[in-house]
C-alpha cells in the first residue's frame, strides 16, 4: 500500500501546484491594470482550471487515505 500512498501524495502535490498556478495567474491579471470586464474574462478562463486542480488534489488525498486504511 506504500505505492498507493506515495502516488496519492504525488498527485495531491500536482493539484496543489495547479492551485498555486491559478492564484498566480489571477494575481498577475489583477496587477496588470485590466478593465473590469477584461479582468472578469481572465478570471472566467481560470475558474475551470482551478476546479480541475482542486479535483486532482482531492483525488490524491483520497488515494492517501485509502492507502493508509488498507495498509
C-alpha positions in Angstrom: 0.0 0.0 0.0 3.0 2.3 0.2 2.8 2.7 -3.6 -0.8 4.0 -3.3 0.2 6.4 -0.5 3.2 7.9 -2.3 1.3 8.0 -5.7 -1.6 9.8 -4.0 0.8 12.2 -2.3 2.4 13.0 -5.7 -1.0 13.5 -7.3 -2.1 15.7 -4.5 1.1 17.8 -4.9 0.4 18.2 -8.6 -3.0 19.5 -7.7 -1.5 21.9 -5.2 0.9 23.2 -7.9 -2.1 23.7 -10.2 -3.9 25.7 -7.5 -0.8 27.9 -6.9 -0.5 28.5 -10.6 -4.2 29.6 -10.8 -3.6 32.0 -7.9 -0.5 33.4 -9.7 -2.4 33.9 -13.0 -5.3 35.8 -11.3 -2.9 37.9 -9.2 -0.9 38.7 -12.4 -4.2 39.7 -14.2 -5.2 41.9 -11.3 -1.8 43.7 -11.2 -1.8 44.3 -15.0 -4.4 47.0 -14.7 -7.1 45.4 -16.9 -10.5 46.9 -17.2 -13.3 45.4 -15.1 -14.7 43.4 -18.0 -11.3 42.2 -19.1 -10.4 41.1 -15.6 -13.7 39.2 -15.3 -13.0 37.5 -18.6 -9.5 36.5 -17.4 -10.8 35.1 -14.2 -13.6 33.3 -16.0 -10.9 31.4 -18.0 -9.0 30.4 -14.9 -12.0 29.0 -12.9 -12.3 25.6 -14.8 -8.5 25.1 -14.3 -8.8 25.9 -10.7 -11.7 23.5 -10.3 -9.7 20.8 -12.1 -6.7 21.3 -9.9 -8.8 21.1 -6.8 -10.3 17.9 -8.1 -6.9 16.4 -8.7 -5.7 17.4 -5.3 -8.8 15.8 -3.6 -8.3 12.5 -5.6 -4.7 12.4 -4.4 -5.7 12.9 -0.8 -8.3 10.2 -1.2 -5.7 7.8 -2.5 -3.5 8.6 0.5 -6.4 7.9 2.9 -7.3 4.6 1.2 -3.7 3.6 1.2 -3.4 4.3 5.0 -6.7 2.4 5.7 -5.7 -0.6 3.7 -2.1 -0.6 5.0 
